[in-house]
């Protein structure tokens, strides 16, 4: 028994020494180079590999936003004895102004990169890093929709999709911001060995990042470019074009705009300051953030309400002599001498204010508000764009809750012609027009292209169908009848329908209105009325709707309607 125990004891000791011996052999002989390197105060670091941001494309697969490979030069203080000396050496190789000398030189051109690479061995502390810069391929054309990217602020660092990537550029405005979680992608990582000076010795392991998803928009590059060119002839305004059949937004333009390429990566301070100091606010997307009194474009809502609630029919007439009294106040028509006898069709065609004053007294503001909501006014649409302004569709309840005041009868008259408290944005006006043009289909605006965008399954406002038929007949005559307010903008090539609007930005006194040169005199730009036009084409089988708002453009007939005509002609010509 003793001999057997001794045998197993010696066998155990032998095995133990064998394991230790193998380990020593493995460390000292087989992997000696590896551990000699590590013994020199080296360490293993984990480095995040930032993902490439997804692209943004238009409906025809034109790349609107992409990524460009760039190179940045870093000065690592720990790797150089004298930073100023290093900077001076670099400035002797590539051109750097003395005031611009800093530890990071971003986005150097290829020629400078080659010069630095050739001389890098003689310069301490220089590290050249490959990076990607966001590029907005069409500059200011889509700026309000796309937005821009930049470094996250203190609050944004806590967002779940960048918790391990604090230096990653993220979307700050527009679709870039709304689709951050999709566009950003997934980070990778690599395990690297570095020496005591921070210099990379080798890469031990690597898991590549995953590029962010691309997103495709409903917008059309050709149309957006053309529309913005038209808007740039004016100081400020908006144009929205929609596909009535599916709700796709084909164009959404706002001016003044800005170039996002100049405010990312290495911002142009002078350019950025010019944007912030511009009183017209180029960062504002007027298509969804600009609120305007809709003027006479709102008369179609009032007419539909009057027809639906039985206050009028297509034969009901009122005589317009240029004004109407309510209490001790006069309410004027835009035509001082009046329009004469008006039914609903003529009142829309010639945009008679008195007719709508008369019928609004019988309808009441609450019923008008109900119809306005049904046609998409006073709503925020789910189009993945933040900071939309829903405007105001006034009612007795709204005024009491918002202002703590009762509603006055005179306010109903003012609201009936799209003034007073009524406020809308251009997207709402385009959508309202789409619903009218489609015989009551409740169109849902979309800006992201997907497989369901061609669906024609919309709720139908059946109860308004008869009223809408009368309104559409009137809208056709606005453009195509000699007495229509937009007759000068008719087109021989295509037939379209619409409604002009003129939105006052100031109160006009009686004396001023009755003066002979009221309509003739030149007034300051900021005191001029806003010009509006809404419409659709073709008139018999509506496919496209439009809203045009020109700030301080004067009248809708002279400024906005001609623009709509040009847009419709362009659409027809290019077969968008």
Residue, then its C-alpha position, 0 to 999 in steps of 0.5 A: x500500500x505504501x509503495x502504491x501511494x508513493x507511486x501516485x504521489x510522484x506521478x502527481x508531482x511529475x505532472x505538476x512540474x510538467x505543466x509548469x515546465x511547458x508554460x515556461x517553455x511557451x513564455x520564454x521560448x515559443x512566444x518570447x518575442x511577443x512577451x518581450x514586446x509586452x514587457x516594455x510597458x506596452x498595453x492593450x487598448x480597445x479602439x472604437x471603429x465609427x460607422x459610416x453614415x447612411x446615404x440619403x437619396x431622392x425618388x429617382x435614386x439621385x444621391x443627395x447626401x453622401x460621405x467623402x473620404x478625408x484626411x486629418x492631421x493630429x499633433x500628439x503632444x506626448x510624442x513631441x518635445x516641442x509642439x510649436x517646433x512641430x507646427x512650424x515644421x508642418x507650416x514649412x511643408x504645407x500652407x498654414x496661416x499662423x493664426x490657424x496653427x492648432x493641434x488638429x488640421x482637418x480635411x487636408x487636400x491630396x497634395x498636402x497629404x503626399x508632402x506630409x507623408x513624405x516628410x513625416x519621419x522628420x516630424x515628431x508627434x504627427x499622426x494622419x487619420x482617415x475620416x469621412x466628411x458628410x457631403x450635401x451634393x446639392x448645397x442649399x437645394x434641400x437644406x431645410x429638409x435634410x438639415x445637417x450634422x455636427x458634434x453632439x452636445x452634453x445632452x445628446x451624448x446620452x442618446x442610446x445610439x451614440x453612448x459608446x461614440x461620443x465624438x460621432x457627428x450626429x444629425x442636428x436638424x431635419x431628416x438627418x436628426x429624425x433618422x439618426x438611429x437608422x442613419x448612424x449604423x453600428x460601431x465596430x472595434x479593434x484591439x490594438x497594442x500600443x507602446x508607452x508613447x501611445x504609438x500603435x505596435x500592431x492590431x490584435x483583433x478587429x470587428x468592422x463597423x456596419x454602415x448606416x441604412x440609406x433612406x429614400x425620399x419622395x422628393x424629385x431632384x429636378x422639380x426641387x431644383x426648378x422650384x427653388x430657382x423660382x423662389x430665389x427670385x423673391x426674398x422669402x417664400x415657400x412652394x410645396x408640390x404633392x402627388x394627390x394619388x398617394x400623398x408623396x411630397x414631390x417638392x418642398x422648398x423654402x427661401x432663403x435657404x443655406x448651404x449645410x456644407x459650410x457649417x459642418x466639419x470645419x464651419x465657416x464662421x463668417x458664413x454662420x454669423x451671416x445666417x444667424x444675423x439675417x433677419x429673414x431667418x434662413x434656418x426656418x423651413x417656411x413650408x412647415x414652420x412659416x405661419x401665414x393668414x391664408x387669405x382668400x384660399x380659405x374661402x373654399x373652406x367657408x364655401x364648403x361649410x355653407x353648402x354642407x350645412x345648408x346655409x347656401x346652395x349653388x344658386x344662393x346670391x348676395x349683392x356686393x356693393x363693396x362693404x358690409x356693416x356689422x354693428x358700428x363697423x364696416x367690413x370692406x371688400x377688396x374691390x371698392x365699388x363691389x362685385x354686384x350680385x354673387x353666387x358661390x361660384x362667382x364669389x370664388x372666381x372673383x374672390x368677393x369678400x362680401x359674399x363670404x361675410x354674409x354667409x359666415x354670419x349664418x354658418x358661425x365660426x365653430x362649424x367653419x372650424x369643424x370643416x377646416x379641421x376635416x380638410x387638414x388645417x390646424x394639424x401636424x403631419x407625421x412626415x418625420x420633420x420636427x418643429x412643425x407649426x400647426x397654425x390656428x383654426x379659431x373657434x369660440x372654445x379656442x379663443x376662450x382657452x387661449x386668450x381667456x376672451x369671448x368670441x365676437x361676431x365681427x371676428x367670424x367675418x374676418x376669419x371667413x376671408x382667411x384673416x384675423x386669427x386664422x393661420x396656416x402653413x404651406x404644407x397644410x394648404x397643399x394638403x387641403x387642396x389635395x383633398x378638394x382635388x381628390x373629391x374628399x380623399x383624406x390625403x396623408x402627406x409622406x416624405x419617405x419613400x416606401x413600398x406602401x407609398x403607392x397605396x390609394x386607400x384613403x378615408x373619403x369625406x363622403x359628406x362633402x362630395x356635393x359641395x366639393x363638386x361646386x368648389x372644383x367647378x369654381x376653382x377651374x373658372x378662377x384660372x380659365x374664365x375671363x373674370x377669374x382672379x388668376x385668368x392671366x396665368x392660364x396655360x394653353x398647354x395644360x388646364x389647371x384649377x386654383x385659388x388666389x389669396x392675398x394676406x394682409x400683414x397690416x391694418x389698412x385705414x378707411x382713408x388709405x383704402x379710399x384714396x385714388x392711388x391706394x393700389x398704385x403707390x409703391x410701399x415698403x417691402x415689409x408692408x406689402x401683402x403676402x401673395x398666395x396661390x393653391x391649385x391642382x392639375x390636370x383639372x379633369x383628372x387631378x394628379x398634382x397639387x401646389x401651394x405657393x406663398x411669396x412673402x410680401x409679394x403683393x397679390x396672389x394673382x400677380x405673384x403667386x399664380x404665375x409661379x404655379x403656372x410655371x411649375x405645372x408646365x415644368x411637371x408636364x414637360x419633364x413627366x415627373 
